[in-house]
Amino acid sequence: MLPEPTLVRLATQLEVLPSLLGEARPALLTWRPPTGKWSAHENLAHLARHHEILRERLGRILGEERPQLARYRAEEDPEWPCWSALHTDEVLSRMRRLRGEILGRIRELSPAQLARVGVHPLLGEMAIPEWLEFFLLHEAHHLYVVMIRLGEARKALAADA
């Protein structure tokens, strides 16, 4: 059984995006700190791509017996450059579409399907509800980083003006 709070967060966590992004212009979204860490846009692109990764992982968990699911690293992903090159509006559109697909699929799963397990190299065996928690916590971290990066960008660009 999928815990109700997990389902609610899966359905609503992205609702923060309009207030988080506000009227952020491209210069703010694409600004990178001197450390070279990702921009707000790149964090959003990573989240959108991670939706595809989750969709693929769910397919494997449902179709295979205890699949071994490697850690996802954008730097090793041949699709990452395409995702990071998209315009932010397209990234957000794809993320919302993919979220709808994932949510629809999750709502259709039986208790037996939800109990199916995939194996993470660090976290070990996790049933689908645990994979969703892992996904949502990862997503929340990157949403936080988007907030911080936009604040840093505002400060840096104001200092340059």
FENNORRA-V616300 format. One record per backbone hydrogen bond with DSSP energy under -1.0 kcal/mol. NH is the residue of the N-H (numbers start at 0). CO is the residue of the C=O. If there is no record, write none. Layout:
BEGIN
nh: [NH NH]
co: [CO CO]
END
This chain:
BEGIN
nh: [6 7 8 9 10 11 12 14 15 16 19 20 21 23 27 28 29 35 40 42 43 44 45 46 47 48 49 50 51 52 53 54 55 56 57 58 59 60 61 62 63 68 75 76 79 82 83 84 85 90 91 92 93 94 95 96 97 98 99 100 101 102 103 104 105 106 108 113 114 115 117 118 119 123 125 127 127 130 131 132 133 134 135 136 137 138 139 140 141 142 143 144 145 146 147 148 149 150 151 152 153 154 155 156 157 158 159]
co: [2 3 4 5 6 7 8 11 12 13 15 16 17 20 24 24 25 32 28 38 39 40 41 42 43 44 45 46 47 48 49 50 51 52 53 54 55 56 57 58 59 118 72 73 76 78 79 80 82 86 87 88 89 90 91 92 93 94 95 96 97 98 99 100 101 102 105 109 110 112 125 66 123 119 117 113 115 126 127 128 129 130 131 132 133 134 135 136 137 138 139 140 141 142 143 144 145 146 147 148 149 150 151 152 153 154 155]
END
